[in-house]
Amino acid sequence: MWRSVPLYNIVLEKILDKIKKNNNNIRDDDLFKEVRNSTNYEVSYDDFLRALMALEIRGYISVSLIKENVRMITYLGDKE
């Protein structure tokens, strides 16, 4: 199914919303639940990880492995 908004934009929007409420770090499972609840289509975990990787490559976020299958996402700021 085609998406009108790219998944990485939705993920980045949810990261920014969480940062305004909390600190600068978010766990990936919490963020995945938020993304799934905010979309009207099925989002797989693989697609979610690809979106995180795209944001990390572009320099918006940093993803660190805390323990096996638990990642901490840190917002680095907007790129100029």
Beta strands, then each sheet from edge to edge (+ up, - down):
strand 1: 25-27
strand 2: 61-67
strand 3: 70-75
sheet 1: 1+ 3- 2+
end
